[in-house]
């Protein structure tokens, strides 16, 4: 859906927590924040959202 809207293919890449952290730190994110973020993302993705 998004790829069609922007006119290009989008590829999903699965990363380990360590790969994600290393990429975030390399991009300039503080290491303490990069340590916390993968667990926050996992909790967020497991949250059930009920739409009524």
TIKEBA-155798 format. One record per atom (N, C-alpha, C): residue number from 1; residue in three letters; atom name; y, x, z. Coordinates in Angstrom, 1 decimal, decimal comma. Each point is the difference from the previous one (the first is absolute). Example, Ala and Ser with C-alpha at 12.3 -4.5 7.8 and 13.67 -1.06 7.14 Angstrom:
// residues 2
  seq  type  atom       v       u       w
    1   ALA     N    -5,7    13,2     7,8
    1   ALA    CA     1,2    -0,9     0,0
    1   ALA     C     1,2     0,9     0,0
    2   SER     N     1,1    -0,4    -0,7
    2   SER    CA     1,1     0,9     0,0
    2   SER     C     1,1    -0,8     0,8
// end
This chain:
// residues 52
  seq  type  atom       v       u       w
    1   UNK     N    -1,2     0,8     0,0
    1   UNK    CA     1,2    -0,8     0,0
    1   UNK     C     1,3     0,9     0,0
    2   UNK     N     0,0     0,9     0,9
    2   UNK    CA     1,2     0,9     0,1
    2   UNK     C     0,1     0,9    -1,3
    3   UNK     N    -1,2     0,5    -0,4
    3   UNK    CA     0,0     0,9    -1,1
    3   UNK     C     0,5    -0,7    -1,3
    4   UNK     N    -0,4    -1,3    -0,1
    4   UNK    CA     0,4    -0,8    -1,2
    4   UNK     C     1,6    -0,2     0,1
    5   UNK     N     0,5    -0,2     1,2
    5   UNK    CA     1,4    -0,3     0,2
    5   UNK     C     0,8     1,3    -0,4
    6   UNK     N    -0,5     1,1     0,4
    6   UNK    CA     0,8     1,3    -0,3
    6   UNK     C    -0,4     0,6    -1,3
    7   UNK     N    -1,0    -0,5    -0,7
    7   UNK    CA    -0,4     0,5    -1,3
    7   UNK     C    -0,8     1,3     0,0
    8   UNK     N    -0,7     0,3     1,1
    8   UNK    CA    -0,8     1,2     0,1
    8   UNK     C    -1,2    -0,2     0,9
    9   UNK     N    -1,0     0,8    -0,2
    9   UNK    CA    -1,2    -0,1     0,9
    9   UNK     C     0,3     0,5     1,4
   10   UNK     N    -0,7    -0,6     1,0
   10   UNK    CA     0,1     0,5     1,4
   10   UNK     C    -1,4     0,3     0,4
   11   UNK     N    -0,2     1,2     0,6
   11   UNK    CA    -1,3     0,4     0,4
   11   UNK     C     0,0     0,1     1,5
   12   UNK     N    -1,1    -0,6     0,6
   12   UNK    CA    -0,2     0,1     1,5
   12   UNK     C    -0,8     1,2     0,3
   13   UNK     N     0,5     0,8     1,0
   13   UNK    CA    -0,7     1,2     0,4
   13   UNK     C    -0,2    -0,1     1,5
   14   UNK     N    -1,3     0,1     0,4
   14   UNK    CA    -0,3     0,0     1,4
   14   UNK     C     0,1     1,4     0,6
   15   UNK     N     0,7     0,1     1,1
   15   UNK    CA     0,2     1,3     0,7
   15   UNK     C    -0,5    -0,1     1,4
   16   UNK     N    -0,5     1,2     0,4
   16   UNK    CA    -0,4     0,0     1,4
   16   UNK     C     1,3     0,1     0,9
   17   UNK     N    -0,2    -0,2     1,3
   17   UNK    CA     1,2     0,0     0,9
   17   UNK     C     0,7     1,4    -0,1
   18   UNK     N    -0,9     1,0    -0,1
   18   UNK    CA     0,6     1,4    -0,1
   18   UNK     C     0,7     0,2    -1,3
   19   UNK     N    -0,5    -0,5    -1,1
   19   UNK    CA     0,7     0,2    -1,3
   19   UNK     C     1,3    -0,8     0,0
   20   UNK     N     0,0    -1,2     0,6
   20   UNK    CA     1,2    -0,8     0,1
   20   UNK     C     1,1     0,7     0,8
   21   UNK     N    -0,5     0,5     1,2
   21   UNK    CA     0,9     0,7     0,9
   21   UNK     C     0,6     1,3    -0,7
   22   UNK     N    -0,8     0,7    -0,6
   22   UNK    CA     0,5     1,3    -0,7
   22   UNK     C     1,0    -0,4    -1,1
   23   UNK     N    -0,2    -1,0    -0,7
   23   UNK    CA     0,9    -0,4    -1,1
   23   UNK     C     1,3    -0,5     0,6
   24   UNK     N     0,0    -0,7     1,1
   24   UNK    CA     1,2    -0,5     0,6
   24   UNK     C     0,8     1,2     0,6
   25   UNK     N    -0,7     0,9     0,7
   25   UNK    CA     0,7     1,2     0,5
   25   UNK     C     0,6     0,8    -1,1
   26   UNK     N    -0,8     0,2    -1,1
   26   UNK    CA     0,5     0,8    -1,1
   26   UNK     C     1,3    -0,7    -0,6
   27   UNK     N     0,0    -1,3     0,0
   27   UNK    CA     1,2    -0,7    -0,5
   27   UNK     C     1,2     0,0     0,9
   28   UNK     N    -0,2     0,5     1,3
   28   UNK    CA     1,1     0,2     0,9
   28   UNK     C     0,0    -0,9     1,2
   29   UNK     N    -1,1    -0,8     0,2
   29   UNK    CA    -0,1    -0,9     1,2
   29   UNK     C    -0,3     0,9     1,2
   30   UNK     N     0,6    -0,3     1,1
   30   UNK    CA    -0,4     0,8     1,2
   30   UNK     C    -1,5    -0,2     0,4
   31   UNK     N    -0,6     1,1     0,4
   31   UNK    CA    -1,4     0,0     0,2
   31   UNK     C    -0,5    -1,0     1,1
   32   UNK     N     0,8    -0,2     1,0
   32   UNK    CA    -0,3    -1,0     1,1
   32   UNK     C    -0,1    -1,4    -0,6
   33   UNK     N     0,9    -0,4    -0,9
   33   UNK    CA     0,0    -1,3    -0,7
   33   UNK     C    -1,2    -0,1    -0,9
   34   UNK     N    -0,3     1,1    -0,8
   34   UNK    CA    -1,1     0,0    -0,9
   34   UNK     C    -1,3    -0,1     0,7
   35   UNK     N    -0,1     0,5     1,2
   35   UNK    CA    -1,2    -0,2     0,9
   35   UNK     C    -0,3    -1,4     0,3
   36   UNK     N     1,1    -0,8     0,3
   36   UNK    CA    -0,1    -1,3     0,5
   36   UNK     C    -0,2    -1,0    -1,2
   37   UNK     N     0,5     0,2    -1,1
   37   UNK    CA     0,1    -1,0    -1,1
   37   UNK     C    -1,4    -0,4    -0,5
   38   UNK     N    -1,0     0,9    -0,3
   38   UNK    CA    -1,2    -0,5    -0,5
   38   UNK     C    -0,7    -1,1     0,9
   39   UNK     N     0,1     0,2     1,3
   39   UNK    CA    -0,6    -1,0     0,9
   39   UNK     C     0,8    -1,3     0,0
   40   UNK     N     1,3     0,1    -0,1
   40   UNK    CA     0,8    -1,2    -0,1
   40   UNK     C    -0,4    -0,8    -1,3
   41   UNK     N    -0,1     0,7    -1,1
   41   UNK    CA    -0,4    -0,6    -1,3
   41   UNK     C    -1,3    -0,7     0,1
   42   UNK     N    -1,0     0,6     0,6
   42   UNK    CA    -1,3    -0,6     0,2
   42   UNK     C     0,1    -1,3     0,8
   43   UNK     N     0,7     0,0     1,1
   43   UNK    CA     0,2    -1,2     0,8
   43   UNK     C     0,7    -1,1    -0,7
   44   UNK     N     1,0     0,4    -0,8
   44   UNK    CA     0,8    -1,0    -0,8
   44   UNK     C    -0,9    -0,7    -1,0
   45   UNK     N    -0,9     0,8    -0,7
   45   UNK    CA    -0,8    -0,5    -1,1
   45   UNK     C    -1,1    -0,9     0,6
   46   UNK     N    -0,4     0,2     1,3
   46   UNK    CA    -1,0    -0,9     0,6
   46   UNK     C     0,5    -1,2     0,6
   47   UNK     N     1,4    -0,2     0,1
   47   UNK    CA     0,6    -1,1     0,5
   47   UNK     C    -0,2    -1,2    -0,8
   48   UNK     N    -0,4    -1,1     0,5
   48   UNK    CA    -0,2    -1,3    -0,7
   48   UNK     C     1,3    -0,7     0,0
   49   UNK     N     0,4    -0,5    -1,2
   49   UNK    CA     1,2    -0,7    -0,2
   49   UNK     C    -0,4    -1,4    -0,3
   50   UNK     N     0,5    -1,0     0,7
   50   UNK    CA    -0,3    -1,4    -0,3
   50   UNK     C     1,2    -0,6    -0,6
   51   UNK     N    -0,1    -0,6    -1,1
   51   UNK    CA     1,1    -0,7    -0,7
   51   UNK     C    -0,3    -1,5     0,1
   52   UNK     N     0,9    -0,8     0,6
   52   UNK    CA    -0,3    -1,4     0,1
   52   UNK     C     1,0    -0,8    -0,8
// end
